[in-house]
Amino acid sequence: MSRSTVLLTGASGSMGHEAFLELRRRSDAHATRLLLRPSKVNKKMFAPYAGESWLEIVWGDLTDPGDVDRAVDGVDFVLHPAAMISPAADRNPELAQAINVGGTRNLVDSILRQPDGAERIRLVGVGSVAQYGDRLPPNEMIRVGDPLIPSVHDYYALTKCAAERLIAESGIKNWASLRQTFIVPPQLLGLLDPILFHQPLNQHIELITSRDAGYGLVQCLGTSDDFWGRIYNMSGGPSCRVVYEGFLADQFAAVGLGDYRKIFDRNWFALKNFHCGYFADSEDLNHHLGHFRDTLDDCYAMVEEGLATWMKWGARMAPAPLLKVLARRWAEPLQWIAEDNTAYIEAFFGSKEAWAAIPDWDEAGAGQGMEGTR
């Protein structure tokens, strides 16, 4: 039996790189082609794999139709996790549009230009839980088919909606879209950004590890015919459920930072207008892919293992008041209040008065919001 040829985009990202490693483990069944930007970082990352017979790298760009044609030529599958994600996508919407929507359009068009491409080539796109928008309790349970109402100012979610529609309406016979939840990479500190404070403390999250996300994406290659032509919610399953405040507490404990409430004030966090929730139908995808492997505890262990010794030592030695001063500079909602940025204040708090009415930790009650975090 001859090997199929798989095109993987976004192999330098968290989900994409784990998919790349999984494809390497299955090199006897699949030849792999990557479409990668010729950046110094990418060339250094993939230099150890140069010369391996199962792998071909097309150095190019998703936004260039010619590069995409070279990458798609002769493949049997296209796995497409590449995207410009938040917060970068929201800060540069034109580039996000070009990559997330334009890049997907280039892939679809190239597939359709291939001999018998619409019938022969199978395409898996990766969407986002952000497409559903704000799903705070009591509306935290999400199903495919729920209305897509991206949060205000969430340009990334808009591009994901548009890209998914391109795939679903492409005329390609065998396609699927995986609406991905929050992926926790081993290097969690790489996610440090003011966007952390855009999320309400009572936000429910059904997360997934990067290794299960990548594994699941590759599992699509061996699915039966009834898998195709559908949209799925992708997560690590019910064992990966957590409330954001509990997630903060667990991560601070793992790193050795102690009580997060000594570093963050409650009014640093938004009251609404983010995304994430619990997937009521994530088992539908697991039925096909069998990717429910890691639990929340596995996720925490993976993050802790990914921390360098000096990071753990530094976290334990740094005084809470100093950390609070540093963290305050990241708390973007405080900037909105100081600048009287009405558009963002109304979107994330409802009003300046609603922000001012947020109680501190003591007034809210010790441990409030921590019950039922898993």
N, C-alpha and C positions, 0 to 999 in steps of 0.2 A: 504494500500500500504506500503510495507516494505521500510525501509530506505536503500539507497545505501551507500557504504563505499568508502570514498575518502582518498587516500594517498596524503599528502602534504609534499613536501621537502622544505627546506629553510625557515621554518616558523619564524626564528629569523631575517631574512632580511627585508628590507623596503617593498617590494612587498609581500613577503611571509607572513609577520606578519599581514598586512592588509587583506590578503586572509584568514588567520587563524581567525581573528576577524569576518570576513563576514561569514565564515563557522559556527562559534559559533552562529551567529544570525539565521542561518538556520538549527540548530541542530535537528529540528523536521523532516527534510527531508534527512539529511545526517549525518551518523556517520563519524567521522574524525580520521585518524591515522597520526601521525607525525613521520618522521625519523629525529632525532636530535642528533647531537654530544653531548656526556655527559660532556660538559664544565660547569664550575661554572656559567658562564654568562647565558647559556641556562637554567640550572636547576633553577636559581633564577628567570629568566624571566617567566618560565612556572609553577612555584610552585603555584601561585594563582589558577590555573585551575586543580590542582590535585584532583582526585576523581570525576570529572564531568563525568556523564555516557556517554555522546556523544563522549568523547575524549579518545584516546589511544596513548601513546607515546612509540615508539620503540627507545631506546637509542642505537645509533650505528653510522655507517659512510657509506657514499655513496660509498667510495672506497673499502668497504668490501662486496664481493658478498653474504656472509652469512647473514649479517645484512640487505642487500637489499631484499633478499629472505623472511626474516621474515616480513619486512615491506609491501611487495607486496602481500603476501599470503591472498587470499580471497577478495581483493579489486575490485571495479568496475571502479574506475577512478584513474588516477595518474596525479596530477598537479605538475609540476617540474620547479619551479623558482630557485632552489638552484644553486649557481655558485660561483666560486672565480672570482671577478670582478677586473677591473683596478682601481687603479694602482698596486695592490698587484699581480694580475695575470701576469703582464709584468715583475715584479721583481722576480717572482718565477715561471718560465714557466713550470718546471717539475711538480710542485704541481698543477698548473692550468690544465695541461694536465690530471693529475690523477683524479681531481675532475670534471672538466667540460666535458671532453670526456669519461674518464674511468667510472665516476659515471653514466653518461647517458647510456653507454654501459651496465653497470650492471642492470640498470632499464629495459632496453629493453630485455636483456637476461632473466631476472626474469619473466617479463610479458609473454614471449614466453614459459617459463617452466610451467606456470600455466595451469590448465585444461581449454582448449578452450580459452587460454589467448589472442591469436592473434585476435580472433573474438569478445571476450566479453569485454576486458578491454580497456578503452579509455585513451589515453595519450596526454597531452598538455605539450609541451616543450616551453621554453622561450629563444628566440634568442636575437639579439641586432642590433640596427641601426649601430653599429660599423662594422658589416659585409660588409656594402656598402663602407666603407672607406671615403676618402676625397671628400666632395660634396659641395665645396664652389660655390658661384655664378659665372657663370650663370647656374650651374648644381645643384642647391639646391633642386630641386623637385625630390623626390624619389618615385619609384613604386616597388612593388614586381615584380620580373622578371628582374630588372636592374642587371648589372654585379656585382658580389661580389669581390671587390678589397680592402681588408683590408689595412689600412695605414701601412707604414713602422714602425717596432718596436711594432706594436699592436698585441701582442701574444694573448690577450684575444679574439680579433675578430677571429683569426684563430681557437681557440678552439670552439668558437660558431658555426663557419661554419661546423666544423667536427662533432659536436654534433647534429646539425640540420640534417645533411646528414644521420647520424645513425638512427635518428627517421624516416625520410622520406623513407628510404630504408629498414626499419626493417621487413616489412611484417605484421606489426600491421595494422588492417583494419581501425580503427578509431583513427587517430592522427591529431594533428594540431601543428603548430609552430607560436608563436607570436614574431615577431621581435620588441623588446621593445625599445622605445626611452629613453631619459634621464628622470629618475624618480627623482622628487624633494621631498625629505623627509621633515617632519616638522622641524627636527633639521638640518638645512642646514649647520651649522658650522661643522658638522661631516664630510663634504665633503672637508674641507680645506686640500689641498695637492698640491705639485708642479705641478701636472697634470693640474691644473687650467690654467697654463700659456702655456700649449701645444695647447690650442684652439685659433684659430685666432679671432680677434675682430669682423670680419664680418661674422662669422659662424652663419648660420640660424639654429634655434632649434624649434622643435614642441614638447614641453615637456608634461609630465603627472604628476599628483600628485600620491603619493604612495597609497592613499586611492582609487583613481579611477583605478590604476593598479591592486590592490588586488581585488577590486570589479569585474573588468572585467574578471580576471582569474577565479573566482568562477562562473561567469555567463556562462562560457563554459559548465558547468554541465547540463544546461537546453537547449542547442542548438538543432536544427533540424539536420537531417542526412546530409544536404547539407553543413553544416559547416565543416565537417571532411575531412581529406585528402588534406588540403591546408595550405599554408603559408600566414600570414597576417603581415601588419605593424601595430603596436600598439602605439597610442599616445592619448593625450587628445583632439585632433582635431584642426581645424584651429583657434579656440579661444585661443589656448595655444601657439601660434607662437610668437617668439621673436628673435631678433638678439643678439648675445652674449654681445656686448658692451652695448646695452640697458638693458640687464639682469643685468649686473654689476652695471649700474647706478641706476636701480630700487632697487636692494638689498642694496646698500650703503645708499640710501635715507631711506629705511625702517628701517635699523639698526641705523641710525643717524650718519653715518660716513662722510656724506657730499660728496664732489666731489671726485670721485675715481681717477681722473687724478692728484690729489695732492699726491696720495699715490703710484700709479703705473706709470711707464713710458711705452710708446707705444712699445718700443723695448724689453720689457719683454715678449711679447706675440708672439707666432709662427705666421708665414704667411701662413702655409698650413699643410697638413698631419695629420689632426685629423678626426673627423666624426661628424655626425648630419646633419640635413637638414629638409625640410618640406616634409611631406608625402602627395603625391597627391591622395593616395587611402586609407587613414586611415578610411574613412567612410565605406569601405567594412567590416571592423571588427565591427565597431559600429552598423552596420545593424544587426549583430547577437547578440551583447552583450549589446548594449545600455549603454556603459560606459562613453560617453561624458557627464560628469556632471560638473566638475570643470572647471573654466576659468583661464586665467593667473592672473586676479585679485584675484580669490579665492586662487590660489597658493601663491601669495604674502602675503595675509592675514593669511594663514596657517603658513607660515614661521615666520611672525612677532609674531603671538600668541605663537609660540614655543620658542621664545627667553625669557630667564629669565630676570627679571628686572635689575639685576646687569650687564648683558651683554649690555643692551641698555644704561644704565648709564655710563658704562665704555667706550663704543664707543663714546659717546658724549664728554667725558672728555679728552680722549687721544688726544694729539697733533698730527697733520698730519705728521710732520717730524719724530716723534718717530715711528709711524705706518709704514712709508715708510722704515725706517731702518729694522724693523721687517719683512715687506713683501718682501724686497729685498732678504732675506735669503731663501725665498720660490721660488724665480724666477729661476727655473732650467735652462732656456735658457741662462741666464747670466753665469752659470757654464760651459755650453758647449762652450761658447765663450772664457772664461778664460782658459779652458783646451785645446782649439783648437780641440774639439771633432768633427772631420770631418763628421763622420757617422750621428750624430744627427743634426749638423748644416745644412748639405745638405738636410736631410729629411724634416726638419721643416722650413728652410729658403731658401734653394736653394744654398746659398753660404754665406761666411762671408761678402762679399761685399754687398749682398742683405740685410743682417742684419744691416750693418753699414749705409745703405741708408734709413733706416726707419726714417721718420721725427718725431720730437716730437709733442706734442699735438698742440702747437701754429702754427708750420709750416704746420701741416696737416689741420689746420682750426678749429676754435672753433666749437665743436659739430659735426665734420665730423663723419659719420658712425651712427649718432643717428637718422637720419630721417628714417622713415619706420621700426622702431624696433619692431612694432607689426603688 
